[in-house]
Amino acid sequence: VQLQAYGGGLVQAGGSLRLSCVASGRTFSMSSVAWFRQGAGKEREFVAAIAGDGSHTSYADSVKGRFTISRDYPKKAVYLQMNSLKPEDTAVYYCAARQTYSQSTVLVQTFDYTNWGQGTQVTVSS
């Protein structure tokens, strides 16, 4: 699976952005897909993930209630809708995918993922 992430940009605090992760390959629909982010000088951290069948999602505490992850099977895409953005959300956002045995499994650790997109920059100004 090859992944391409896009949709980042510059937005004011309180604004919204939608990130897209588009995949090529046949196993995307059978994969847990997650978004991670890495701020300047920081380690990569988990943001949100969705199971292969879409039945389960997981969010970092810092984004709960503000971000929503979803997937579109015909388009082989996973989206991250980000609302009420804060300056601390500024980071490079990466999508990642990993085929799972159970389609309801959600993976949330960086080391769980084997396929990564190139990253898209999100900058939130105060």
C-alpha positions as CSV (number, residue, x, y, z in Angstrom):
1,V,0.0,0.0,0.0
2,Q,1.3,3.4,-1.0
3,L,-0.1,6.4,0.8
4,Q,-0.4,10.1,-0.1
5,A,-1.4,12.6,2.5
6,Y,-2.5,16.1,1.6
7,G,-4.7,18.9,2.8
8,G,-2.4,20.7,5.3
9,G,-2.0,24.4,5.3
10,L,-2.0,27.6,7.4
11,V,-5.1,28.3,9.5
12,Q,-5.9,30.6,12.4
13,A,-6.7,29.3,15.8
14,G,-10.3,28.1,16.0
15,G,-10.3,27.2,12.3
16,S,-10.7,23.9,10.5
17,L,-8.9,21.8,8.1
18,R,-9.5,18.4,6.5
19,L,-6.6,16.1,5.8
20,S,-6.9,13.3,3.2
21,C,-4.9,10.1,3.0
22,V,-5.3,8.4,-0.3
23,A,-4.0,4.9,-0.9
24,S,-3.1,2.7,-3.8
25,G,-3.3,-1.1,-3.4
26,R,-5.9,-3.7,-2.7
27,T,-5.4,-4.1,1.0
28,F,-6.3,-0.6,2.1
29,S,-9.9,-1.6,3.0
30,M,-8.5,-4.3,5.2
31,S,-6.1,-2.0,7.0
32,S,-6.1,-0.1,10.2
33,V,-5.3,3.5,9.2
34,A,-4.0,6.2,11.5
35,W,-2.8,9.7,11.6
36,F,0.3,10.7,13.6
37,R,1.9,14.1,13.9
38,Q,5.3,15.4,14.7
39,G,6.0,18.9,15.9
40,A,9.3,20.6,15.6
41,G,11.8,19.0,18.1
42,K,9.2,16.6,19.3
43,E,8.6,12.9,18.9
44,R,6.0,11.5,16.5
45,E,2.7,11.1,18.4
46,F,-0.6,9.3,17.8
47,V,-3.6,11.4,16.7
48,A,-6.4,9.1,15.6
49,A,-7.0,5.7,14.0
50,I,-9.8,3.8,12.3
51,A,-10.3,0.1,11.9
52,G,-10.4,-1.6,8.5
53,D,-14.2,-2.0,8.6
54,G,-14.7,1.4,10.2
55,S,-16.4,-0.1,13.2
56,H,-13.9,1.3,15.7
57,T,-11.9,4.5,16.1
58,S,-9.4,5.8,18.6
59,Y,-8.3,9.3,19.4
60,A,-5.6,10.9,21.5
61,D,-6.9,12.7,24.5
62,S,-5.6,16.0,23.1
63,V,-7.9,15.9,20.1
64,K,-11.0,14.2,21.4
65,G,-14.1,16.2,20.6
66,R,-12.3,18.3,18.0
67,F,-11.0,15.8,15.4
68,T,-12.9,13.1,13.5
69,I,-11.4,10.3,11.5
70,S,-13.5,8.7,8.7
71,R,-12.9,6.6,5.6
72,D,-14.3,6.4,2.1
73,Y,-13.9,2.9,0.7
74,P,-14.6,3.6,-3.0
75,K,-12.1,6.4,-3.0
76,K,-9.6,4.4,-0.9
77,A,-9.3,7.4,1.4
78,V,-9.2,8.2,5.1
79,Y,-9.9,11.7,6.3
80,L,-9.1,13.7,9.4
81,Q,-11.5,16.5,10.0
82,M,-9.8,18.9,12.4
83,N,-12.0,21.6,14.1
84,S,-11.3,24.2,16.8
85,L,-7.6,24.0,15.9
86,K,-5.1,25.3,18.4
87,P,-1.5,26.5,17.9
88,E,-0.3,23.3,19.7
89,D,-1.8,21.3,16.8
90,T,1.0,22.7,14.6
91,A,2.9,19.7,13.2
92,V,3.6,17.6,10.2
93,Y,0.8,15.1,9.9
94,Y,1.4,11.6,8.6
95,C,-1.0,8.9,7.7
96,A,-0.1,5.2,8.1
97,A,-1.7,1.9,7.3
98,R,-1.3,-1.7,8.3
99,Q,-3.3,-4.7,7.2
100,T,-4.8,-6.4,10.2
101,Y,-6.1,-10.0,10.7
102,S,-9.3,-8.7,12.3
103,Q,-11.0,-5.9,10.4
104,S,-12.2,-4.4,13.7
105,T,-8.7,-3.9,15.1
106,V,-7.5,-0.4,15.6
107,L,-3.7,0.1,15.9
108,V,-2.4,3.1,17.8
109,Q,1.3,2.7,18.2
110,T,3.9,4.1,15.8
111,F,5.7,0.8,15.6
112,D,2.5,-1.1,14.6
113,Y,2.6,0.6,11.2
114,T,4.6,-0.4,8.1
115,N,3.3,1.9,5.4
116,W,3.6,5.6,5.8
117,G,2.7,8.6,3.7
118,Q,5.0,11.6,3.1
119,G,3.4,14.0,5.6
120,T,1.6,17.3,5.3
121,Q,2.3,20.4,7.2
122,V,-0.4,22.0,9.4
123,T,0.3,25.3,10.9
124,V,-2.1,27.0,13.3
125,S,-1.5,30.7,14.1
126,S,-2.5,32.3,17.3
